[in-house]
Amino acid sequence: MSKKLIAEKLDRSVNEIFRMLQVLEDKQYISFDYDTSSYTLTLKMFALSNQHSPIALLLKQAKPLLEKLCHKVNQSCHISMYSNGELVVIAKQESPYKMGFSLQVGSQLNICSSGSGIVLLTFSDEVIRHRILNTIDDTEDEKQTALNELDLTRLQGYFVGSSPQISGITNISAPVFDVYSGVMAIITIPFMTLNSNTVHHHIENIEFTRNELLTIANKLSQNL
C-alpha cells in the first residue's frame, strides 16, 4: 500500500503514521518500493513467524508422526504452510526405502498445481481463498482448474491426484486444522509408483497410504 492508503485504512493522517513507517522500514520489517511508491512486508516477519510457538509446536508434534507414517508406507512426506502469498515446505521426512521422492524444506509450491494448494484452497474460508487467488500469479485457466477440484476434495476430506509436474507421482494431501478449525498446514505424500515385482519389496497401495495419511493428519490436528 501507499503511505496515503495506509493512513486511510488506519483512519489516521499521513503525518501521524509517517514516523511509524520510518521506524518499521529502519528495522527492516517493511520496505519501500520506489517504482510503485508503496510499502511491502519483508521476509523478517516471515522469519519471526516461524519462531513463534504455534509453528514450533506444530513441528515438534509432527516429527514423530511423520517418521511413523513414512516407515509404515515406505514413502516420503512433507508439511507445507501458507504465509505471505506463498505455500512453503516447512518440514519433510524421507522414505526409509532406498527410492523415494521428496521436496526440500523451503521449497515454494505452486498453489493451483499441487495437492497441497488444492487442500489449502478447499478448506480456507471464502474470504481467504479469494485473497489467495488474487495474490498468486497463476493463469485464470490454472485457477479455474484448481477450483473445479474443490467440491470433491471437500466431500472426501482430502485430495488425491496425479502430479502435473512429474509422471509416476500421485499427490495425496490432507489438512491439519488449528483450534479455530482453520487450515494451519497441509501434509502431503508424493506417492511414488513402484513395481513390487521388480524391486523385490512390498509396496503399499494408494488406498492404504491415503488412510494412514488421514490418520496422522487427524492425530496432529487433535494434538494441536
C-alpha positions as CSV (number, residue, x, y, z in Angstrom):
1,M,0.0,0.0,0.0
2,S,1.0,3.6,-0.4
3,K,1.5,5.9,2.6
4,K,-1.8,7.7,1.8
5,L,-3.7,4.4,1.6
6,I,-2.2,3.1,4.8
7,A,-3.3,6.3,6.6
8,E,-6.8,5.9,5.2
9,K,-7.1,2.3,6.3
10,L,-5.9,3.1,9.8
11,D,-8.1,6.2,10.0
12,R,-5.1,8.4,10.7
13,S,-3.4,11.3,9.0
14,V,-0.2,10.8,6.9
15,N,1.7,12.9,9.4
16,E,0.6,10.6,12.3
17,I,1.9,7.4,10.6
18,F,5.0,8.9,9.0
19,R,7.3,8.2,11.9
20,M,5.9,4.7,12.4
21,L,6.5,3.7,8.8
22,Q,10.0,5.2,9.0
23,V,10.8,3.1,12.1
24,L,9.4,-0.1,10.6
25,E,11.5,0.5,7.5
26,D,14.6,1.2,9.5
27,K,14.0,-2.1,11.5
28,Q,13.6,-3.9,8.1
29,Y,10.0,-5.1,8.8
30,I,8.8,-3.3,5.7
31,S,10.5,-1.9,2.6
32,F,9.6,0.9,0.2
33,D,9.3,0.3,-3.5
34,Y,10.2,3.4,-5.3
35,D,8.7,2.2,-8.6
36,T,5.2,1.9,-7.2
37,S,5.7,4.3,-4.2
38,S,4.3,1.7,-1.9
39,Y,5.3,-0.3,1.2
40,T,5.5,-4.1,1.4
41,L,6.4,-6.6,4.1
42,T,9.9,-8.0,4.1
43,L,10.8,-11.6,5.0
44,K,11.6,-10.5,8.5
45,M,8.0,-11.0,9.6
46,F,8.0,-14.5,8.0
47,A,11.2,-15.4,9.8
48,L,9.7,-14.3,13.1
49,S,6.5,-16.2,12.5
50,N,8.5,-19.4,12.1
51,Q,10.0,-18.9,15.5
52,H,6.5,-18.3,17.0
53,S,5.3,-21.0,19.4
54,P,2.4,-22.4,17.3
55,I,4.7,-23.3,14.5
56,A,7.3,-24.6,16.8
57,L,4.6,-26.7,18.5
58,L,3.4,-28.0,15.1
59,L,6.9,-29.1,14.1
60,K,7.5,-30.7,17.5
61,Q,4.3,-32.7,17.3
62,A,4.7,-33.6,13.6
63,K,8.2,-35.1,13.7
64,P,7.4,-38.4,15.4
65,L,4.2,-38.8,13.5
66,L,5.8,-38.2,10.1
67,E,8.5,-40.7,10.9
68,K,5.9,-43.3,11.8
69,L,3.9,-42.5,8.7
70,C,6.9,-42.8,6.3
71,H,8.1,-46.1,7.8
72,K,4.7,-47.6,7.6
73,V,4.0,-46.7,3.9
74,N,7.7,-46.5,2.6
75,Q,7.1,-43.1,1.0
76,S,8.3,-39.6,1.7
77,C,6.1,-36.8,3.0
78,H,6.2,-33.1,3.8
79,I,4.3,-30.4,5.6
80,S,3.6,-27.1,3.9
81,M,2.2,-23.8,5.3
82,Y,0.7,-20.7,3.6
83,S,2.3,-17.4,4.5
84,N,2.7,-14.0,2.8
85,G,1.3,-15.3,-0.5
86,E,3.5,-18.4,-0.6
87,L,2.9,-22.1,0.2
88,V,6.2,-23.2,1.7
89,V,7.5,-26.6,2.7
90,I,8.4,-26.2,6.4
91,A,9.2,-29.9,7.2
92,K,9.9,-33.2,5.5
93,Q,10.5,-36.8,6.2
94,E,12.4,-39.0,3.8
95,S,11.3,-42.5,2.8
96,P,13.1,-45.3,4.7
97,Y,13.3,-47.2,1.4
98,K,16.2,-46.7,-1.0
99,M,14.0,-45.0,-3.5
100,G,11.6,-42.1,-3.0
101,F,10.7,-38.6,-4.0
102,S,10.9,-35.6,-1.6
103,L,10.9,-31.8,-1.6
104,Q,13.5,-29.6,0.1
105,V,12.5,-27.6,3.2
106,G,11.9,-24.0,2.0
107,S,10.6,-25.1,-1.4
108,Q,7.7,-22.9,-2.7
109,L,4.7,-24.9,-4.0
110,N,2.5,-23.8,-6.9
111,I,-0.9,-23.4,-5.3
112,C,-3.1,-24.2,-8.2
113,S,-1.0,-27.2,-9.5
114,S,-0.3,-29.0,-6.2
115,G,-2.2,-31.3,-3.9
116,S,-1.2,-29.1,-1.0
117,G,-2.5,-26.0,-2.8
118,I,-5.9,-27.6,-3.7
119,V,-6.4,-28.6,0.0
120,L,-5.4,-25.1,1.1
121,L,-8.0,-23.5,-1.2
122,T,-10.7,-26.1,-0.3
123,F,-10.6,-25.7,3.4
124,S,-9.9,-22.0,3.6
125,D,-12.9,-19.8,4.1
126,E,-14.2,-17.8,1.1
127,V,-12.5,-14.5,2.0
128,I,-9.1,-16.1,2.5
129,R,-9.5,-18.2,-0.7
130,H,-10.3,-15.1,-2.7
131,R,-7.3,-13.3,-1.2
132,I,-5.0,-16.2,-2.1
133,L,-6.2,-16.4,-5.7
134,N,-5.8,-12.6,-6.1
135,T,-2.2,-12.8,-4.7
136,I,-0.8,-15.6,-6.8
137,D,0.5,-15.4,-10.4
138,D,-1.3,-18.5,-11.8
139,T,-3.2,-18.1,-15.0
140,E,-7.0,-17.9,-15.0
141,D,-7.2,-21.3,-16.6
142,E,-5.0,-22.8,-13.8
143,K,-7.1,-21.1,-11.1
144,Q,-10.3,-22.5,-12.7
145,T,-8.8,-26.0,-12.9
146,A,-8.0,-25.8,-9.2
147,L,-11.4,-24.5,-8.3
148,N,-13.0,-27.4,-10.2
149,E,-11.4,-29.8,-7.6
150,L,-12.7,-28.1,-4.5
151,D,-16.1,-29.8,-4.2
152,L,-14.8,-33.3,-4.4
153,T,-11.9,-32.5,-2.1
154,R,-14.2,-31.0,0.4
155,L,-16.6,-34.0,0.2
156,Q,-13.7,-36.5,0.6
157,G,-11.7,-34.5,3.2
158,Y,-8.5,-34.9,1.2
159,F,-7.0,-34.7,-2.2
160,V,-5.6,-37.4,-4.5
161,G,-4.4,-36.7,-8.0
162,S,-1.6,-37.2,-10.4
163,S,1.3,-34.7,-10.2
164,P,1.1,-32.2,-13.1
165,Q,4.9,-31.8,-13.0
166,I,6.2,-35.4,-12.5
167,S,5.0,-38.6,-14.2
168,G,4.5,-41.5,-11.8
169,I,3.9,-39.3,-8.8
170,T,0.4,-39.1,-7.2
171,N,-0.1,-36.3,-4.7
172,I,-2.0,-37.3,-1.6
173,S,-2.8,-34.3,0.6
174,A,-4.7,-33.7,3.9
175,P,-5.3,-30.6,6.0
176,V,-4.1,-30.0,9.5
177,F,-6.6,-27.8,11.4
178,D,-5.9,-25.3,14.2
179,V,-8.1,-24.8,17.2
180,Y,-10.4,-22.5,15.2
181,S,-10.9,-25.1,12.5
182,G,-8.8,-23.1,10.1
183,V,-6.1,-24.7,7.9
184,M,-2.8,-24.5,9.8
185,A,-0.8,-26.7,7.5
186,I,-1.1,-29.5,4.8
187,I,0.6,-32.9,4.9
188,T,1.4,-34.4,1.5
189,I,2.7,-37.7,0.4
190,P,4.1,-37.6,-3.2
191,F,3.3,-41.2,-3.8
192,M,5.9,-42.8,-6.0
193,T,4.7,-45.7,-8.1
194,L,7.0,-48.6,-7.9
195,N,6.7,-52.2,-9.2
196,S,6.9,-54.6,-6.3
197,N,7.8,-57.5,-8.6
198,T,10.9,-55.9,-9.8
199,V,12.1,-54.0,-6.7
200,H,11.6,-57.2,-4.6
201,H,9.9,-55.1,-1.9
202,H,6.4,-54.9,-0.7
203,I,4.7,-51.6,-1.9
204,E,1.7,-50.3,-0.1
205,N,-1.1,-49.2,-2.4
206,I,-2.5,-45.7,-2.6
207,E,-5.7,-46.5,-0.6
208,F,-3.7,-47.8,2.3
209,T,-1.3,-44.9,2.1
210,R,-4.2,-42.4,2.0
211,N,-5.8,-43.9,5.1
212,E,-2.5,-43.7,7.0
213,L,-2.0,-40.1,6.0
214,L,-5.5,-39.2,7.1
215,T,-5.0,-40.9,10.5
216,I,-1.8,-38.9,11.0
217,A,-3.3,-35.6,9.9
218,N,-6.3,-36.1,12.2
219,K,-4.0,-37.0,15.1
220,L,-1.9,-33.9,14.5
221,S,-5.0,-31.7,14.4
222,Q,-6.1,-33.2,17.7
223,N,-2.7,-32.7,19.4
224,L,-2.7,-29.1,18.4
